């Protein structure tokens, strides 16, 4: 009666069910709340430090928690771990940069100029700001920002919605700035000007990635090797499709826009796989990846509504009543299977820790409420499962008094005539 979906499956298969063991929890259950995903990762680190026996599983219903978990928990302990879930490529910083590069090309106007917003998004992206082209590029980017924020009437760049890299270089006064930024312009903008096929775009993006690898410390970033390898695999596959060398539209602008949209949408569907070695003491898994596996300790992050269970996705083109007729699993069916795997996982573990983000927008999951209710029913008392709230001490140290800089009458005169903006104040500081 508790799992009607299983009863339907056994009837369909002509099989019989047999209850083994019991439906209750075999170990201890504790519930923890944090203020955000990073605090959940810190809680997980403390739990892992105390759990030294047997195999442990960290369940991530939302893949974006992987990077905070690795940075704040897994990389700070001595225990080896294994990652057995895919990470969406579109959630990476590298995809963000490639998306801006593609948007800059697909958004060109009739004069071949690129949107100023996309230009600035690329030039001030963290990967670009960390380029080392014989010297650091940040000072040159600082002067580029001044060019776009200066409200001088003679400077028309700051008012233009579309710009070209050539006119930007013409307005830079320093030869060092021109030389440094021209290298970036050549790789991120000029190289794509003559490209008119999927093959050429994919090849140029590959060269852009090689440029980043050779000119930034990106190799030391978390999971950078797996992310870049996956990008190169996808680009190689795009270059090998049958229509790769053929223009996709007879009009040049539409052809470029179609190619950029195709690459972007394909990258959104790709996940970064990890080399799995399922013999480590800690396994990082998704809910479905953990099915039918027993662990001594289970730590589940993001046990909030919308994550566990996931929000129902209903296709507006398919009426709900037609799912059964076509043999397609309904959203209710998928959620029931998801619920079964979740409870089977936590009921078979020795120690269970459920972590959720304490937020008004995303309440804790109904599964947490059911766990609390079951524990209260079994013990005959309320508050049988206390909620452990994360607390972080903040040490505030008063800084010494800020030095007072005397200003001459000439400096005061200049300051009074200057137009101020957040970027100008930032430059001053």
Secondary structure by P-SEA (a helix, b strand, c coil): cccaaaaaaaaaacbbbbbcccccccbbbbbbbcccaaaaaaaaaaaaaaccccbbbbbbccccaaaaaaacccccccbbbbbcccccccccaaaaaaaaaaaaaaaccccccccaaaaaaaaaccccccccccccaaaaaaaaaaaaacccccccccccccccaaaaaaacccaaaaaaaaaaaaaccccccccccaaaaaaaaaaaaaaaaaccccccccaaaaaaaaaaaaaaaaaacccccccccccaaaaaaaaaaaaaaaaaabbbbccccccccbbbbcccccccccccbbbbccccccccccccccccccccccccccccccaaaaaaaaaaaaaaaaaaccbbbbbbbbcccccccaaaaaaaaaaaaaaccccccccbbbbbbbbbbbccccbbbbbcaaaaaaaaaccccaaaaaaac
